[in-house]
Amino acid sequence: MHDSRQFALVMPAPGGLHIMLETRSATRLVDLWDDAKAATMSESERLLYRSNLLGSDKRITNYGGGNTSAKVMETDPLSGRQVEVLWVKGSGGDVGTIRRDGFATLYMEKLEALKKLYRGVAHEDEMVGYLPHCTFNLNPRAASIDTPLHAYVPRNHVDHMHPDAVIAIAAAKDSKALTKHIYGDEIGWLPWKRPGFELGLWLEKFARENPKAVGVVLESHGLFTWADTAKDCYETTIRIINRAIEFFEAEGRGKAAFGGEVVRALPANERRVIAAKLMPAIRGMISAKERKVGHFDDQAAVLDFVGSRDMRRLAALGTSCPDHFLRTKISPLVVDFDPAEPDMDRTLAALPAALEAYRKGHAAYYERCKRGDSPPMRDPNAVVYLVPGVGMITFAKDKATARISGEFYVNAINVMRGASTVSDYMGLPEQEAFDIEYWQLEEAKLQRLPKPKPLAGQVALVTGGAGGIGRATAQRLLADGACVVLADIDEAALASAEADLGTSAGKDFVRAVTLDVTREDAVIAGFAETAVEFGGIDILVSNAGLASSAPIEETTLTLWNRNMDILATGYFLVSREAFRMFRAQKIGGNVVFVASKNGLAASPNAAAYCTAKAAEIHLARCLALEGAEAQIRVNVVNPDAVLRGSKIWTGEWKEQRAAAYKMSTDDLEEHYRSRSMLKRSVFPEDIAEAIYFFASDMSAKSTGNIINVDAGNAQSFTR
Ligand code: NAI
């Protein structure tokens, strides 16, 4: 049964690459079913339980991939009769995180009736329009195009998963023979067919004609398994996937994957240095119409692939599972870089032509394959960039999509590893791939997506991001879709800000870097980190600061220098790095300085602070002048007396200010409020709103400007 020699085996190559199939764990999937837990559940709850168990392990299915179903007897709300209802994962969900309301519910009787309306495969897309007519109990969850695949299998419980190990079988040249070899008659095999009504009928026919079979491998796609109980179905799915994992482990033992290593990976820190240079350059070249966010991945599976002999050949064949290439585009772009003789200038100089060639290639593919009713060509840029010896860079319209696209390409790598170890790996025929990528139903899904937020795809770095104004600013930018890097010297405050903002805005959107804005090396490293984490930068909010108070005779040189270092020099260093990255991207940029009313208006006993703040304001004007030709805008927000949330106002400064005005610290807030022309207190959110105005396109035609957010102060009127 396990005589693998009947398959064309790839000869082992020296170099000892990792040979196991990702998840690369030698252990099998574990059966996590808990009888005691499941016993108290209704049938639909058991479906949810099973789905979440399956989706919790990425070896079983990729993010958003696959679906699960159960046919359950329910009480019809109108007739009170018992009717059979299909519970099936709704459109667009993820089985790992799905909740009960993520399932669509449909009358089985009506789904059966659809067969009479079916006019044949040429018209199968119209069947999707009938699915809402089958809805049970006014459930608003839309049924997915995979619904017929579950409905017509004559078993109560059906799992459809995308395990890398099984897709490796499905994407092998002789996948039918492999399936038979590994599973005997237990699992059948069906040739590639785009998911839809026809495939549902194929599955039904197979299941009826093979009552002993427990599932099917779908060529170039994935796995179907079924059973009469939820537990049985779950355990069957686990068992069948484990068998594939075992098979590939045995076959891969002692063999180097992908023809062996020809390019040695650079050490981890050097990989990040290269990525930090490449990512802003690539980002600039693909963000003309829509800003892209990047993701960098250099896990072992990726390094094996990008350093291998067969990488270019396999990459060119394209990904096979539709789920994969819908996220990754059919093939990646291989960046011309040789870690043995690194020459970044040459690599960067070659990028424009390589990216243009990729775009032309996509346009030609579109022209070759398009049909009369195909939607217009989408963004022709590559999503996945493979860099020998360094890793994989992915770009998409937001961070989560970029990260998930990378995860999908890792799935594709695993599939190519498995398939090419035991056979030849096969991509989908080009026209089939096109018909999925530019499918009307897929296009309709894209059209239904909500409009992107105003700062979607933009990356902001906020210095002093762990402080009062910095944190409020980060929150404001995140609310409108930006990715934010919090940069601060205070590690503890930074960790808490990152955790809080990550919880409210989503972990993908927030990063933290510890840095001292007065240290040149730290600032350079912080920007490099930003480039690797998000791909580049669009917005710099220079805000890290302090406040100090002393009469001039008592102002020590140390105090003077401290103000100059953090406020004047710190603002210079971060702006310079931002400018360098803006210029590498060539798509403009946006700098907002948080200065102070005191930069315009003199204040008693604060000469060092006021002078340094004035320096910031003038630096902003100089940079506005210098940056304009490159569409880099530089503007200033001047706060005043923002006591709430500010760390400045918890220390000495508060006492010194109270002393300067000859009052108690408790009276300060009221003093500032009543001193203002509008008689209002100023809060961090008010400053954040003004920063947002300058950071967004709302002020697209303003540079070199100042907004005071001080509730009105005649002394600081700009002129
Ligand atoms: P804050 O003290 O709450 O926040 C400032 C942040 O900057 C802190 O998290 C601190 O750790 C960080 N920081 C200090 N030195 C740093 C360095 N060398 N490198 C990196 N990070 C450093 O103060 P707040 O109120 O949020 O102030 C933000 C900015 O607003 C400052 O530039 C301040 O001068 C300015 N401002 C504040 C006013 C107020 O009333 N709160 C009024 C006028 C201006």
Boltz pocket constraint, residues with backbone or C-beta under 6 A from the ligand:
constraints:
  - pocket:
      binder: B
      contacts: [[A, 463], [A, 464], [A, 465], [A, 466], [A, 467], [A, 468], [A, 469], [A, 470], [A, 487], [A, 488], [A, 489], [A, 490], [A, 493], [A, 515], [A, 516], [A, 517], [A, 518], [A, 542], [A, 543], [A, 544], [A, 545], [A, 546], [A, 547], [A, 566], [A, 570], [A, 594], [A, 595], [A, 596], [A, 597], [A, 638], [A, 639], [A, 640], [A, 641], [A, 642], [A, 643], [A, 645], [A, 646], [A, 647], [A, 648], [A, 649]]
      max_distance: 6.0
